[in-house]
Amino acid sequence: MNERQDDFLRQARITLDEAEQRIDGVTQTRLGAVRREALAAAGRSHRPIWLLPASGLAVAATVAILTVSLWQVSPSVDSLAALEDIALLSDEADPEFYAELEFYAWIAEGAPTEDDNG
């Protein structure tokens, strides 16, 4: 594949060189003038000098505002409930366990036995 690319590049170079030789003098002069203008424009800076500190200040202000606003936001009850639901759904325990959770809590408290009734 590398040899094919080399052949392609060699052929493209030959074709472009031949096309360059066929360009008339007026077009060559215009192309040269446009090239010089482009090179001169590339050397000049189009940005004002004050733009760099101003953009840095804008970025710092944005980061500060986001930090403060995110710090002051407390999680809502809905988001906590959603997290609990996700935890329950991702748990390996049987879903029936959660359906009868009050029963298991009652047993843990100490269910009354026959001896307790009299």
SESEVO-563319 format. One record per residue: residue in one letter; x, y, z of N, C-alpha, C in turn. Coordinates in nm, 2 decimals. Each point is the difference from the previous one (the first is absolute). Layout:
BEGIN
<rec lolo="A" n_px="X" n_py="Y" n_pz="Z" ca_px="X" ca_py="Y" ca_pz="Z" c_px="X" c_py="Y" c_pz="Z"/>
...
// end
This chain:
BEGIN
<rec lolo="M" n_px="0.08" n_py="-0.12" n_pz="0.00" ca_px="-0.08" ca_py="0.12" ca_pz="0.00" c_px="0.09" c_py="0.12" c_pz="0.00"/>
<rec lolo="N" n_px="0.11" n_py="0.00" n_pz="0.07" ca_px="0.09" ca_py="0.11" ca_pz="0.00" c_px="0.05" c_py="0.04" c_pz="-0.13"/>
<rec lolo="E" n_px="0.04" n_py="-0.11" n_pz="-0.08" ca_px="0.05" ca_py="0.03" ca_pz="-0.14" c_px="-0.11" c_py="0.06" c_pz="-0.08"/>
<rec lolo="R" n_px="-0.12" n_py="-0.04" n_pz="0.01" ca_px="-0.11" ca_py="0.05" ca_pz="-0.07" c_px="-0.02" c_py="0.15" c_pz="0.03"/>
<rec lolo="Q" n_px="0.01" n_py="0.04" n_pz="0.13" ca_px="-0.01" ca_py="0.14" ca_pz="0.04" c_px="0.12" c_py="0.08" c_pz="-0.06"/>
<rec lolo="D" n_px="0.12" n_py="-0.06" n_pz="0.00" ca_px="0.11" ca_py="0.07" ca_pz="-0.06" c_px="-0.02" c_py="0.03" c_pz="-0.15"/>
<rec lolo="D" n_px="-0.05" n_py="-0.10" n_pz="-0.07" ca_px="-0.03" ca_py="0.01" ca_pz="-0.14" c_px="-0.11" c_py="0.11" c_pz="-0.03"/>
<rec lolo="F" n_px="-0.10" n_py="0.00" n_pz="0.09" ca_px="-0.11" ca_py="0.10" ca_pz="-0.02" c_px="0.06" c_py="0.14" c_pz="0.03"/>
<rec lolo="L" n_px="0.08" n_py="0.02" n_pz="0.10" ca_px="0.06" ca_py="0.13" ca_pz="0.03" c_px="0.09" c_py="0.04" c_pz="-0.11"/>
<rec lolo="R" n_px="0.08" n_py="-0.09" n_pz="-0.06" ca_px="0.09" ca_py="0.04" ca_pz="-0.10" c_px="-0.08" c_py="0.04" c_pz="-0.13"/>
<rec lolo="Q" n_px="-0.11" n_py="-0.07" n_pz="-0.03" ca_px="-0.08" ca_py="0.03" ca_pz="-0.12" c_px="-0.07" c_py="0.13" c_pz="0.03"/>
<rec lolo="A" n_px="-0.05" n_py="0.03" n_pz="0.12" ca_px="-0.07" ca_py="0.12" ca_pz="0.03" c_px="0.10" c_py="0.12" c_pz="-0.01"/>
<rec lolo="R" n_px="0.12" n_py="-0.02" n_pz="0.04" ca_px="0.10" ca_py="0.11" ca_pz="-0.01" c_px="0.03" c_py="0.03" c_pz="-0.15"/>
<rec lolo="I" n_px="0.02" n_py="-0.10" n_pz="-0.08" ca_px="0.02" ca_py="0.02" ca_pz="-0.14" c_px="-0.11" c_py="0.07" c_pz="-0.06"/>
<rec lolo="T" n_px="-0.13" n_py="-0.04" n_pz="0.03" ca_px="-0.11" ca_py="0.06" ca_pz="-0.06" c_px="-0.01" c_py="0.15" c_pz="0.04"/>
<rec lolo="L" n_px="0.02" n_py="0.03" n_pz="0.13" ca_px="-0.01" ca_py="0.14" ca_pz="0.04" c_px="0.12" c_py="0.08" c_pz="-0.06"/>
<rec lolo="D" n_px="0.11" n_py="-0.05" n_pz="-0.01" ca_px="0.11" ca_py="0.07" ca_pz="-0.06" c_px="-0.03" c_py="0.04" c_pz="-0.15"/>
<rec lolo="E" n_px="-0.06" n_py="-0.10" n_pz="-0.07" ca_px="-0.03" ca_py="0.03" ca_pz="-0.14" c_px="-0.11" c_py="0.10" c_pz="-0.01"/>
<rec lolo="A" n_px="-0.10" n_py="0.00" n_pz="0.10" ca_px="-0.11" ca_py="0.10" ca_pz="0.00" c_px="0.06" c_py="0.14" c_pz="0.03"/>
<rec lolo="E" n_px="0.10" n_py="0.00" n_pz="0.09" ca_px="0.06" ca_py="0.13" ca_pz="0.03" c_px="0.07" c_py="0.06" c_pz="-0.12"/>
<rec lolo="Q" n_px="0.06" n_py="-0.08" n_pz="-0.08" ca_px="0.08" ca_py="0.05" ca_pz="-0.12" c_px="-0.10" c_py="0.06" c_pz="-0.10"/>
<rec lolo="R" n_px="-0.13" n_py="-0.05" n_pz="0.00" ca_px="-0.10" ca_py="0.05" ca_pz="-0.10" c_px="-0.07" c_py="0.13" c_pz="0.04"/>
<rec lolo="I" n_px="0.03" n_py="0.05" n_pz="0.13" ca_px="-0.07" ca_py="0.12" ca_pz="0.04" c_px="0.06" c_py="0.12" c_pz="-0.07"/>
<rec lolo="D" n_px="-0.09" n_py="0.09" n_pz="-0.05" ca_px="0.05" ca_py="0.11" ca_pz="-0.07" c_px="0.06" c_py="0.10" c_pz="0.10"/>
<rec lolo="G" n_px="0.07" n_py="0.10" n_pz="-0.06" ca_px="0.08" ca_py="0.10" ca_pz="0.08" c_px="-0.09" c_py="0.09" c_pz="0.09"/>
<rec lolo="V" n_px="-0.11" n_py="0.04" n_pz="-0.06" ca_px="-0.09" ca_py="0.09" ca_pz="0.08" c_px="-0.05" c_py="-0.07" c_pz="0.13"/>
<rec lolo="T" n_px="-0.04" n_py="-0.13" n_pz="-0.02" ca_px="-0.05" ca_py="-0.08" ca_pz="0.11" c_px="0.11" c_py="-0.02" c_pz="0.11"/>
<rec lolo="Q" n_px="0.12" n_py="-0.03" n_pz="-0.05" ca_px="0.11" ca_py="-0.02" ca_pz="0.09" c_px="0.03" c_py="0.13" c_pz="0.08"/>
<rec lolo="T" n_px="-0.01" n_py="0.11" n_pz="-0.07" ca_px="0.03" ca_py="0.13" ca_pz="0.07" c_px="-0.11" c_py="0.03" c_pz="0.11"/>
<rec lolo="R" n_px="-0.13" n_py="-0.03" n_pz="-0.04" ca_px="-0.10" ca_py="0.02" ca_pz="0.10" c_px="0.01" c_py="-0.10" c_pz="0.12"/>
<rec lolo="L" n_px="0.04" n_py="-0.12" n_pz="-0.03" ca_px="0.02" ca_py="-0.10" ca_pz="0.11" c_px="0.11" c_py="0.04" c_pz="0.09"/>
<rec lolo="G" n_px="0.11" n_py="0.05" n_pz="-0.06" ca_px="0.11" ca_py="0.05" ca_pz="0.08" c_px="-0.04" c_py="0.11" c_pz="0.09"/>
<rec lolo="A" n_px="-0.08" n_py="0.10" n_pz="-0.05" ca_px="-0.04" ca_py="0.11" ca_pz="0.08" c_px="-0.09" c_py="-0.04" c_pz="0.11"/>
<rec lolo="V" n_px="-0.09" n_py="-0.09" n_pz="-0.03" ca_px="-0.09" ca_py="-0.05" ca_pz="0.11" c_px="0.07" c_py="-0.07" c_pz="0.10"/>
<rec lolo="R" n_px="0.11" n_py="-0.08" n_pz="-0.04" ca_px="0.08" ca_py="-0.07" ca_pz="0.10" c_px="0.07" c_py="0.09" c_pz="0.09"/>
<rec lolo="R" n_px="0.06" n_py="0.11" n_pz="-0.06" ca_px="0.07" ca_py="0.10" ca_pz="0.09" c_px="-0.09" c_py="0.07" c_pz="0.09"/>
<rec lolo="E" n_px="-0.12" n_py="0.03" n_pz="-0.04" ca_px="-0.10" ca_py="0.06" ca_pz="0.09" c_px="-0.04" c_py="-0.09" c_pz="0.11"/>
<rec lolo="A" n_px="-0.02" n_py="-0.13" n_pz="-0.03" ca_px="-0.03" ca_py="-0.10" ca_pz="0.11" c_px="0.11" c_py="-0.02" c_pz="0.10"/>
<rec lolo="L" n_px="0.12" n_py="0.00" n_pz="-0.05" ca_px="0.12" ca_py="-0.01" ca_pz="0.09" c_px="0.01" c_py="0.12" c_pz="0.09"/>
<rec lolo="A" n_px="-0.02" n_py="0.12" n_pz="-0.06" ca_px="0.01" ca_py="0.12" ca_pz="0.08" c_px="-0.11" c_py="0.01" c_pz="0.11"/>
<rec lolo="A" n_px="-0.13" n_py="-0.05" n_pz="-0.04" ca_px="-0.11" ca_py="0.00" ca_pz="0.09" c_px="0.02" c_py="-0.10" c_pz="0.11"/>
<rec lolo="A" n_px="0.07" n_py="-0.11" n_pz="-0.03" ca_px="0.02" ca_py="-0.10" ca_pz="0.10" c_px="0.10" c_py="0.05" c_pz="0.11"/>
<rec lolo="G" n_px="0.09" n_py="0.09" n_pz="-0.04" ca_px="0.10" ca_py="0.06" ca_pz="0.09" c_px="-0.06" c_py="0.10" c_pz="0.10"/>
<rec lolo="R" n_px="-0.11" n_py="0.06" n_pz="-0.04" ca_px="-0.07" ca_py="0.10" ca_pz="0.09" c_px="-0.09" c_py="-0.07" c_pz="0.09"/>
<rec lolo="S" n_px="-0.01" n_py="0.06" n_pz="0.12" ca_px="-0.09" ca_py="-0.05" ca_pz="0.10" c_px="-0.13" c_py="0.07" c_pz="-0.01"/>
<rec lolo="H" n_px="-0.11" n_py="-0.08" n_pz="-0.01" ca_px="-0.13" ca_py="0.06" ca_pz="-0.01" c_px="-0.08" c_py="0.02" c_pz="0.13"/>
<rec lolo="R" n_px="0.06" n_py="-0.06" n_pz="0.11" ca_px="-0.06" ca_py="0.00" ca_pz="0.13" c_px="0.05" c_py="0.12" c_pz="0.08"/>
<rec lolo="P" n_px="-0.10" n_py="0.07" n_pz="0.06" ca_px="0.05" ca_py="0.11" ca_pz="0.09" c_px="0.07" c_py="-0.06" c_pz="0.12"/>
<rec lolo="I" n_px="0.10" n_py="0.08" n_pz="0.05" ca_px="0.08" ca_py="-0.05" ca_pz="0.11" c_px="-0.08" c_py="-0.02" c_pz="0.13"/>
<rec lolo="W" n_px="-0.10" n_py="0.08" n_pz="0.02" ca_px="-0.08" ca_py="-0.01" ca_pz="0.13" c_px="-0.09" c_py="-0.12" c_pz="0.00"/>
<rec lolo="L" n_px="-0.01" n_py="-0.07" n_pz="-0.11" ca_px="-0.09" ca_py="-0.12" ca_pz="-0.01" c_px="0.04" c_py="-0.11" c_pz="0.08"/>
<rec lolo="L" n_px="0.13" n_py="-0.03" n_pz="0.01" ca_px="0.05" ca_py="-0.11" ca_pz="0.08" c_px="-0.03" c_py="0.01" c_pz="0.15"/>
<rec lolo="P" n_px="0.03" n_py="0.11" n_pz="0.07" ca_px="-0.03" ca_py="0.01" ca_pz="0.14" c_px="-0.15" c_py="0.00" c_pz="0.02"/>
<rec lolo="A" n_px="-0.08" n_py="0.06" n_pz="-0.09" ca_px="-0.14" ca_py="0.01" ca_pz="0.02" c_px="-0.06" c_py="-0.14" c_pz="-0.02"/>
<rec lolo="S" n_px="0.05" n_py="-0.08" n_pz="-0.09" ca_px="-0.06" ca_py="-0.13" ca_pz="-0.01" c_px="0.04" c_py="-0.09" c_pz="0.12"/>
<rec lolo="G" n_px="0.12" n_py="0.02" n_pz="0.05" ca_px="0.04" ca_py="-0.07" ca_pz="0.12" c_px="-0.09" c_py="0.03" c_pz="0.12"/>
<rec lolo="L" n_px="-0.03" n_py="0.13" n_pz="0.01" ca_px="-0.09" ca_py="0.05" ca_pz="0.11" c_px="-0.14" c_py="-0.06" c_pz="-0.01"/>
<rec lolo="A" n_px="-0.05" n_py="-0.01" n_pz="-0.13" ca_px="-0.13" ca_py="-0.05" ca_pz="-0.02" c_px="-0.01" c_py="-0.15" c_pz="0.04"/>
<rec lolo="V" n_px="0.11" n_py="-0.07" n_pz="-0.04" ca_px="0.00" ca_py="-0.15" ca_pz="0.04" c_px="0.01" c_py="-0.01" c_pz="0.15"/>
<rec lolo="A" n_px="0.08" n_py="0.08" n_pz="0.07" ca_px="0.01" ca_py="-0.01" ca_pz="0.14" c_px="-0.14" c_py="0.03" c_pz="0.07"/>
<rec lolo="A" n_px="-0.06" n_py="0.10" n_pz="-0.05" ca_px="-0.13" ca_py="0.04" ca_pz="0.06" c_px="-0.11" c_py="-0.11" c_pz="-0.03"/>
<rec lolo="T" n_px="0.00" n_py="-0.06" n_pz="-0.11" ca_px="-0.09" ca_py="-0.11" ca_pz="-0.03" c_px="0.02" c_py="-0.12" c_pz="0.09"/>
<rec lolo="V" n_px="0.13" n_py="-0.03" n_pz="0.02" ca_px="0.03" ca_py="-0.12" ca_pz="0.09" c_px="-0.04" c_py="0.04" c_pz="0.14"/>
<rec lolo="A" n_px="0.02" n_py="0.12" n_pz="0.05" ca_px="-0.04" ca_py="0.04" ca_pz="0.13" c_px="-0.15" c_py="-0.01" c_pz="0.02"/>
<rec lolo="I" n_px="-0.07" n_py="0.05" n_pz="-0.09" ca_px="-0.15" ca_py="0.00" ca_pz="0.00" c_px="-0.05" c_py="-0.14" c_pz="0.01"/>
<rec lolo="L" n_px="0.05" n_py="-0.09" n_pz="-0.09" ca_px="-0.04" ca_py="-0.14" ca_pz="0.00" c_px="0.03" c_py="-0.07" c_pz="0.13"/>
<rec lolo="T" n_px="0.12" n_py="0.03" n_pz="0.05" ca_px="0.04" ca_py="-0.06" ca_pz="0.13" c_px="-0.09" c_py="0.04" c_pz="0.11"/>
<rec lolo="V" n_px="-0.03" n_py="0.12" n_pz="0.01" ca_px="-0.09" ca_py="0.05" ca_pz="0.11" c_px="-0.14" c_py="-0.05" c_pz="-0.02"/>
<rec lolo="S" n_px="-0.05" n_py="0.00" n_pz="-0.12" ca_px="-0.14" ca_py="-0.04" ca_pz="-0.02" c_px="-0.01" c_py="-0.15" c_pz="0.03"/>
<rec lolo="L" n_px="0.09" n_py="-0.08" n_pz="-0.05" ca_px="-0.01" ca_py="-0.14" ca_pz="0.03" c_px="0.02" c_py="-0.04" c_pz="0.14"/>
<rec lolo="W" n_px="0.08" n_py="0.08" n_pz="0.07" ca_px="0.03" ca_py="-0.02" ca_pz="0.15" c_px="-0.13" c_py="0.02" c_pz="0.08"/>
<rec lolo="Q" n_px="-0.07" n_py="0.10" n_pz="-0.04" ca_px="-0.12" ca_py="0.04" ca_pz="0.08" c_px="-0.12" c_py="-0.08" c_pz="-0.03"/>
<rec lolo="V" n_px="0.00" n_py="-0.08" n_pz="-0.11" ca_px="-0.12" ca_py="-0.08" ca_pz="-0.03" c_px="0.00" c_py="-0.12" c_pz="0.08"/>
<rec lolo="S" n_px="-0.11" n_py="-0.02" n_pz="0.08" ca_px="-0.01" ca_py="-0.12" ca_pz="0.08" c_px="-0.08" c_py="-0.11" c_pz="-0.08"/>
<rec lolo="P" n_px="0.03" n_py="-0.12" n_pz="0.02" ca_px="-0.08" ca_py="-0.11" ca_pz="-0.08" c_px="-0.14" c_py="0.01" c_pz="0.04"/>
<rec lolo="S" n_px="-0.09" n_py="-0.02" n_pz="-0.09" ca_px="-0.14" ca_py="0.00" ca_pz="0.03" c_px="-0.05" c_py="-0.13" c_pz="0.05"/>
<rec lolo="V" n_px="-0.12" n_py="-0.01" n_pz="0.06" ca_px="-0.05" ca_py="-0.12" ca_pz="0.05" c_px="-0.03" c_py="-0.10" c_pz="-0.11"/>
<rec lolo="D" n_px="-0.04" n_py="0.05" n_pz="-0.12" ca_px="-0.03" ca_py="-0.08" ca_pz="-0.11" c_px="0.13" c_py="-0.07" c_pz="-0.05"/>
<rec lolo="S" n_px="0.11" n_py="0.07" n_pz="0.00" ca_px="0.12" ca_py="-0.07" ca_pz="-0.05" c_px="0.05" c_py="-0.10" c_pz="0.10"/>
<rec lolo="L" n_px="-0.02" n_py="0.02" n_pz="0.13" ca_px="0.04" ca_py="-0.10" ca_pz="0.10" c_px="-0.09" c_py="-0.12" c_pz="-0.01"/>
<rec lolo="A" n_px="-0.13" n_py="0.02" n_pz="-0.02" ca_px="-0.09" ca_py="-0.11" ca_pz="-0.02" c_px="0.03" c_py="-0.08" c_pz="-0.12"/>
<rec lolo="A" n_px="0.04" n_py="0.07" n_pz="-0.11" ca_px="0.04" ca_py="-0.08" ca_pz="-0.12" c_px="0.13" c_py="-0.08" c_pz="0.02"/>
<rec lolo="L" n_px="0.09" n_py="0.06" n_pz="0.08" ca_px="0.12" ca_py="-0.08" ca_pz="0.04" c_px="-0.03" c_py="-0.12" c_pz="0.08"/>
<rec lolo="E" n_px="-0.10" n_py="0.01" n_pz="0.09" ca_px="-0.04" ca_py="-0.11" ca_pz="0.08" c_px="-0.06" c_py="-0.11" c_pz="-0.09"/>
<rec lolo="D" n_px="-0.08" n_py="0.05" n_pz="-0.09" ca_px="-0.07" ca_py="-0.10" ca_pz="-0.10" c_px="0.11" c_py="-0.07" c_pz="-0.08"/>
<rec lolo="I" n_px="0.10" n_py="0.07" n_pz="-0.04" ca_px="0.11" ca_py="-0.07" ca_pz="-0.08" c_px="0.07" c_py="-0.10" c_pz="0.09"/>
<rec lolo="A" n_px="0.03" n_py="0.04" n_pz="0.12" ca_px="0.06" ca_py="-0.09" ca_pz="0.09" c_px="-0.08" c_py="-0.13" c_pz="0.03"/>
<rec lolo="L" n_px="-0.13" n_py="0.02" n_pz="0.01" ca_px="-0.09" ca_py="-0.12" ca_pz="0.02" c_px="0.00" c_py="-0.09" c_pz="-0.12"/>
<rec lolo="L" n_px="-0.01" n_py="0.06" n_pz="-0.12" ca_px="0.00" ca_py="-0.07" ca_pz="-0.12" c_px="0.13" c_py="-0.07" c_pz="-0.03"/>
<rec lolo="S" n_px="0.11" n_py="0.05" n_pz="0.04" ca_px="0.13" ca_py="-0.06" ca_pz="-0.03" c_px="0.04" c_py="-0.10" c_pz="0.10"/>
<rec lolo="D" n_px="-0.08" n_py="-0.01" n_pz="0.11" ca_px="0.04" ca_py="-0.09" ca_pz="0.11" c_px="-0.03" c_py="-0.14" c_pz="-0.04"/>
<rec lolo="E" n_px="0.08" n_py="-0.10" n_pz="0.05" ca_px="-0.02" ca_py="-0.14" ca_pz="-0.03" c_px="-0.11" c_py="-0.06" c_pz="0.08"/>
<rec lolo="A" n_px="-0.05" n_py="0.06" n_pz="0.10" ca_px="-0.10" ca_py="-0.05" ca_pz="0.09" c_px="-0.13" c_py="-0.02" c_pz="-0.08"/>
<rec lolo="D" n_px="-0.08" n_py="-0.10" n_pz="0.05" ca_px="-0.13" ca_py="-0.03" ca_pz="-0.06" c_px="-0.09" c_py="0.12" c_pz="0.01"/>
<rec lolo="P" n_px="-0.07" n_py="0.05" n_pz="-0.10" ca_px="-0.09" ca_py="0.11" ca_pz="0.01" c_px="-0.11" c_py="-0.02" c_pz="0.10"/>
<rec lolo="E" n_px="-0.04" n_py="-0.13" n_pz="0.03" ca_px="-0.10" ca_py="-0.03" ca_pz="0.10" c_px="0.04" c_py="0.04" c_pz="0.14"/>
<rec lolo="F" n_px="0.13" n_py="0.00" n_pz="0.02" ca_px="0.06" ca_py="0.05" ca_pz="0.13" c_px="-0.04" c_py="0.14" c_pz="0.03"/>
<rec lolo="Y" n_px="0.00" n_py="0.09" n_pz="-0.10" ca_px="-0.03" ca_py="0.14" ca_pz="0.02" c_px="-0.15" c_py="0.01" c_pz="0.01"/>
<rec lolo="A" n_px="-0.08" n_py="-0.09" n_pz="-0.06" ca_px="-0.14" ca_py="0.01" ca_pz="0.01" c_px="-0.05" c_py="-0.03" c_pz="0.14"/>
<rec lolo="E" n_px="0.08" n_py="-0.08" n_pz="0.07" ca_px="-0.04" ca_py="-0.04" ca_pz="0.14" c_px="0.10" c_py="0.05" c_pz="0.10"/>
<rec lolo="L" n_px="0.05" n_py="0.12" n_pz="-0.03" ca_px="0.10" ca_py="0.06" ca_pz="0.09" c_px="-0.06" c_py="0.03" c_pz="0.14"/>
<rec lolo="E" n_px="-0.12" n_py="0.04" n_pz="0.01" ca_px="-0.06" ca_py="0.03" ca_pz="0.13" c_px="-0.01" c_py="-0.13" c_pz="0.08"/>
<rec lolo="F" n_px="-0.03" n_py="-0.11" n_pz="-0.06" ca_px="0.00" ca_py="-0.12" ca_pz="0.07" c_px="0.13" c_py="-0.04" c_pz="0.06"/>
<rec lolo="Y" n_px="0.11" n_py="0.02" n_pz="-0.08" ca_px="0.13" ca_py="-0.04" ca_pz="0.05" c_px="0.04" c_py="0.10" c_pz="0.11"/>
<rec lolo="A" n_px="-0.04" n_py="0.13" n_pz="-0.01" ca_px="0.03" ca_py="0.09" ca_pz="0.11" c_px="-0.07" c_py="-0.04" c_pz="0.13"/>
<rec lolo="W" n_px="-0.12" n_py="-0.05" n_pz="-0.02" ca_px="-0.08" ca_py="-0.04" ca_pz="0.12" c_px="0.07" c_py="-0.12" c_pz="0.07"/>
<rec lolo="I" n_px="0.05" n_py="-0.09" n_pz="-0.09" ca_px="0.07" ca_py="-0.12" ca_pz="0.06" c_px="0.12" c_py="0.04" c_pz="0.07"/>
<rec lolo="A" n_px="0.07" n_py="0.10" n_pz="-0.06" ca_px="0.13" ca_py="0.05" ca_pz="0.06" c_px="-0.02" c_py="0.06" c_pz="0.13"/>
<rec lolo="E" n_px="-0.12" n_py="0.07" n_pz="0.02" ca_px="-0.03" ca_py="0.06" ca_pz="0.13" c_px="-0.03" c_py="-0.10" c_pz="0.11"/>
<rec lolo="G" n_px="-0.04" n_py="-0.11" n_pz="-0.05" ca_px="-0.03" ca_py="-0.11" ca_pz="0.10" c_px="-0.15" c_py="-0.03" c_pz="0.00"/>
<rec lolo="A" n_px="-0.03" n_py="-0.09" n_pz="-0.09" ca_px="-0.14" ca_py="-0.04" ca_pz="-0.01" c_px="-0.05" c_py="-0.07" c_pz="0.12"/>
<rec lolo="P" n_px="-0.13" n_py="0.03" n_pz="0.04" ca_px="-0.05" ca_py="-0.07" ca_pz="0.12" c_px="0.00" c_py="-0.15" c_pz="-0.01"/>
<rec lolo="T" n_px="0.03" n_py="-0.07" n_pz="0.10" ca_px="0.00" ca_py="-0.15" ca_pz="-0.01" c_px="-0.12" c_py="-0.05" c_pz="0.09"/>
<rec lolo="E" n_px="-0.02" n_py="-0.13" n_pz="0.00" ca_px="-0.10" ca_py="-0.06" ca_pz="0.08" c_px="0.02" c_py="0.03" c_pz="0.15"/>
<rec lolo="D" n_px="0.12" n_py="0.01" n_pz="0.04" ca_px="0.03" ca_py="0.02" ca_pz="0.14" c_px="-0.04" c_py="0.14" c_pz="0.04"/>
<rec lolo="D" n_px="0.01" n_py="0.10" n_pz="-0.10" ca_px="-0.04" ca_py="0.14" ca_pz="0.03" c_px="-0.15" c_py="0.02" c_pz="0.02"/>
<rec lolo="N" n_px="-0.08" n_py="-0.09" n_pz="-0.06" ca_px="-0.14" ca_py="0.01" ca_pz="0.00" c_px="-0.06" c_py="-0.05" c_pz="0.13"/>
<rec lolo="G" n_px="0.07" n_py="-0.07" n_pz="0.07" ca_px="-0.06" ca_py="-0.04" ca_pz="0.13" c_px="0.01" c_py="-0.14" c_pz="0.02"/>
// end
